[in-house]
Amino acid sequence: MVILGANGGIGKATVEQALQRGHAVVAVVRNPESLTLRHPNLVVRKADVMMPETLRGLFSPGDVVISAIGKNSTRETTLYSAGDRHILEAMVDGGASRLFVISASGIDVNPTHSWLIRWATKNILQRILRQMYADLVRMESIVKASAVDWTIMRPPQLTNGGVTGKYRYAIGKFLDNGTRISRADVANFMLDTINNPDLFRNTVEVAY
Ligand SMILES: NC(=O)c1ccc[n+]([C@@H]2O[C@H](COP(=O)([O-])OP(=O)(O)OC[C@H]3O[C@@H](n4cnc5c(N)ncnc54)[C@H](OP(=O)(O)O)[C@@H]3O)[C@@H](O)[C@H]2O)c1
């Protein structure tokens, strides 16, 4: 399993839980010193998704690839669209075919939400995060046009809570009134559903 953004919130939680489950993990980070975790089944590799040459040789047939890259910024970005495109290209080169990427539920206004949350999503969240969301929309199109078995995770607000395993999810549609999920539970969900064909080539909303 290859996890990119492995020192971030979702990425690190995924690395830790994958190792606990017995997976062999390649953790990909820009700065290897930032990942202090050591484990016999863990290999740390240095790469920057914006520099496609650094991704060469990372992926092999049978690898599950989890892209948990992100940038906490309101500035214009191509991190998600270019970064995940570079990952897809390197996956195809290496023969890997299973991919999870992280998007955000807020890129759409969920009609099951209360009037107030719909208003706040449209007028506050989508305004403040318009640059990030625009690039997440571009990223989703690129991933959907690819030939791999992708799953686009669309979490709502992320928290630093632990693993509960007690969440709801909706495949290819809006989840009723989901507003929060921990990064650890996003990781738990992805690891639980690696081989679930219902999720192949689908978006998923997951929340408590
Ligand atoms: N915050 C929320 O409530 C929320 C809600 C819904 C969706 N999301 C989405 O979920 C994403 C992930 O959340 P998170 O909390 O896990 O994010 P995070 O803690 O900020 O982690 C992002 C990871 O991406 C890595 N990264 C950034 N640029 C990179 C590059 N050029 N090459 C390789 N790695 C790079 C970072 O590494 P460095 O340490 O090297 O920078 C870090 O490991 C967010 O960015 C957002 O798009 C967030």
The ligand as a MOL file (V3000), in Angstrom:
LIG
                    3D

  0  0  0     0  0            999 V3000
M  V30 BEGIN CTAB
M  V30 COUNTS 48 52 0 0 0
M  V30 BEGIN ATOM
M  V30 1 N -10.2070 20.2730 7.1050 0
M  V30 2 C -11.4250 19.8240 6.8480 0
M  V30 3 O -12.3760 19.9560 7.6800 0
M  V30 4 C -11.6920 19.1200 5.5330 0
M  V30 5 C -12.9950 18.7420 5.2210 0
M  V30 6 C -13.2080 18.0380 4.0380 0
M  V30 7 C -12.1580 17.7350 3.1880 0
M  V30 8 N -10.8920 18.1360 3.5080 0 CHG=1
M  V30 9 C -9.7940 17.7690 2.5930 0
M  V30 10 O -8.9920 16.7720 3.1730 0
M  V30 11 C -7.6270 17.0580 2.8710 0
M  V30 12 C -6.7300 16.2970 3.8110 0
M  V30 13 O -6.9780 16.6990 5.1510 0
M  V30 14 P -5.8470 16.5440 6.2630 0
M  V30 15 O -6.3730 17.1880 7.4910 0
M  V30 16 O -5.3870 15.1200 6.3030 0 CHG=-1
M  V30 17 O -4.7020 17.4800 5.6070 0
M  V30 18 P -3.2280 17.8220 6.1340 0
M  V30 19 O -3.0640 17.3890 7.5440 0
M  V30 20 O -2.9930 19.2590 5.7800 0
M  V30 21 O -2.2840 16.8910 5.2360 0
M  V30 22 C -1.9900 17.1920 3.9120 0
M  V30 23 C -0.8120 16.3490 3.4780 0
M  V30 24 O -0.5190 16.6390 2.1100 0
M  V30 25 C 0.8890 16.7440 1.9790 0
M  V30 26 N 1.2790 17.5310 0.8300 0
M  V30 27 C 0.9740 18.8320 0.5610 0
M  V30 28 N 1.5510 19.2190 -0.5860 0
M  V30 29 C 2.2480 18.1340 -1.0650 0
M  V30 30 C 3.0510 17.9020 -2.1970 0
M  V30 31 N 3.2650 18.8670 -3.1120 0
M  V30 32 N 3.6020 16.6810 -2.3690 0
M  V30 33 C 3.3960 15.7020 -1.4700 0
M  V30 34 N 2.6420 15.8490 -0.3610 0
M  V30 35 C 2.0760 17.0610 -0.1640 0
M  V30 36 C 1.3160 17.4090 3.2800 0
M  V30 37 O 2.7040 17.2240 3.4520 0
M  V30 38 P 3.6890 18.3970 3.9990 0
M  V30 39 O 3.7890 18.1680 5.4850 0
M  V30 40 O 4.9680 18.1500 3.2810 0
M  V30 41 O 3.0500 19.7140 3.6580 0
M  V30 42 C 0.4770 16.6240 4.2640 0
M  V30 43 O 1.0660 15.3930 4.5630 0
M  V30 44 C -7.6230 18.6040 2.9970 0
M  V30 45 O -6.5220 19.2270 2.4310 0
M  V30 46 C -8.8950 18.9620 2.2850 0
M  V30 47 O -8.6840 19.0650 0.8920 0
M  V30 48 C -10.6440 18.8110 4.6580 0
M  V30 END ATOM
M  V30 BEGIN BOND
M  V30 1 1 1 2
M  V30 2 2 2 3
M  V30 3 1 2 4
M  V30 4 1 4 5
M  V30 5 2 4 48
M  V30 6 2 5 6
M  V30 7 1 6 7
M  V30 8 2 7 8
M  V30 9 1 8 9
M  V30 10 1 8 48
M  V30 11 1 9 10
M  V30 12 1 9 46
M  V30 13 1 10 11
M  V30 14 1 11 12
M  V30 15 1 11 44
M  V30 16 1 12 13
M  V30 17 1 13 14
M  V30 18 2 14 15
M  V30 19 1 14 16
M  V30 20 1 14 17
M  V30 21 1 17 18
M  V30 22 2 18 19
M  V30 23 1 18 20
M  V30 24 1 18 21
M  V30 25 1 21 22
M  V30 26 1 22 23
M  V30 27 1 23 24
M  V30 28 1 23 42
M  V30 29 1 24 25
M  V30 30 1 25 26
M  V30 31 1 25 36
M  V30 32 1 26 27
M  V30 33 1 26 35
M  V30 34 2 27 28
M  V30 35 1 28 29
M  V30 36 1 29 30
M  V30 37 2 29 35
M  V30 38 1 30 31
M  V30 39 2 30 32
M  V30 40 1 32 33
M  V30 41 2 33 34
M  V30 42 1 34 35
M  V30 43 1 36 37
M  V30 44 1 36 42
M  V30 45 1 37 38
M  V30 46 2 38 39
M  V30 47 1 38 40
M  V30 48 1 38 41
M  V30 49 1 42 43
M  V30 50 1 44 45
M  V30 51 1 44 46
M  V30 52 1 46 47
M  V30 END BOND
M  V30 END CTAB
M  END
